[in-house]
Amino acid sequence: MDLKQKIDVVDTTGLKDFNEHYFKPQKPVVIKGLADNKIAGKRWTINYFKETMGDLEIDVFDNSNKKSASSAFTMPDLKMKFSDYLEVITKDEKTDLRIFLFDCFKSNPTLKKEFPCPEIFKGVLDSVGYMFFGGKDTTVRIHYDIDMSNVLLTHFGGRKKVVLIAPEYNDFLYRLPYNTYSLINLDAINHKKYPALAFVKGYECVLEHGDSIFMPSGYWHYMTYLEGSFSISYRKLAPTVQSKLNGFVNIALKMPYDKLMNKVLGSKWLTMKEQIAQRKAMEAVKSLRVLNVNQ
Ligand SMILES: O=C(O)CCC(=O)C(=O)O
């Protein structure tokens, strides 16, 4: 796997420039300091959330609980008082606890005023903001977003490493059918077991306080919080009719089917999906070789 593709890093981008160079061609970009001149850029720290929302009860995911590996649908593992959770991620110690897809404007509408949707992402989904929190070395396993929307993720309070891989590599990444996960554990890549990974190319970058990253529709992402920190994401609908339809099919058909089969067949269902992922990866490698021979 080669993660040395160069991602564009820009200081600013206007709507016209963003649409032309990144949104239309569906090309990722890092925008440095997009939040710096917003209230959030100056105010949003872990302590700020402790002081203003610390009494909330929030859903927390625990990466050490592997039971969700087979499902398209991940459920929170525990509930915590927000201030207790924030205490955990303030420590300079590895933690598996993370907050995922926290619908923050519902709990605190002021946050939207402090970081309104950036101009480049205005659209029908711009009133929804999701937040994500993690501590030192917390990882978010590789996946792409089920609704196939575009994501603008802005980071605060520390550094986060982001790996992005284009959807062209779906089969080479051993994508599990009926959900949006891969067989691959990017924390410990096993090239022997997963030889198709040798053909995968992607991007790796580090976001700092105030930086944003544009993740186009269907892009695989894998995150590592390098220190206790958090992000907010805005979403924009999938760019083509086909990708909107794919998002709809994922949510309305594939996810419920996957859940049902998990219930009915249990671990047998996961084994079947793993075999399909392996077969598709090998077919993808074979078709590359045929292409090379014919060129
Ligand atoms: O940053 C995170 O913790 C996860 C972000 C993510 O998966 C997403 O925005 O879809």
PDBQT file of the ligand as one rigid body, heavy atoms in Angstrom, charges set to zero:
ROOT
HETATM    1  O1  LIG A 301     -12.946  11.659  12.885  1.00  0.00    +0.000 OA
HETATM    2  C1  LIG A 301     -13.580  10.705  13.300  1.00  0.00    +0.000 C 
HETATM    3  O2  LIG A 301     -13.530  10.304  14.456  1.00  0.00    +0.000 OA
HETATM    4  C2  LIG A 301     -14.424   9.949  12.294  1.00  0.00    +0.000 C 
HETATM    5  C3  LIG A 301     -14.850  10.794  11.137  1.00  0.00    +0.000 C 
HETATM    6  C4  LIG A 301     -15.648  10.017  10.157  1.00  0.00    +0.000 C 
HETATM    7  O3  LIG A 301     -15.589   8.818  10.080  1.00  0.00    +0.000 OA
HETATM    8  C5  LIG A 301     -16.530  10.719   9.227  1.00  0.00    +0.000 C 
HETATM    9  O4  LIG A 301     -16.565  11.964   9.215  1.00  0.00    +0.000 OA
HETATM   10  O5  LIG A 301     -17.230  10.039   8.466  1.00  0.00    +0.000 OA
ENDROOT
TORSDOF 0
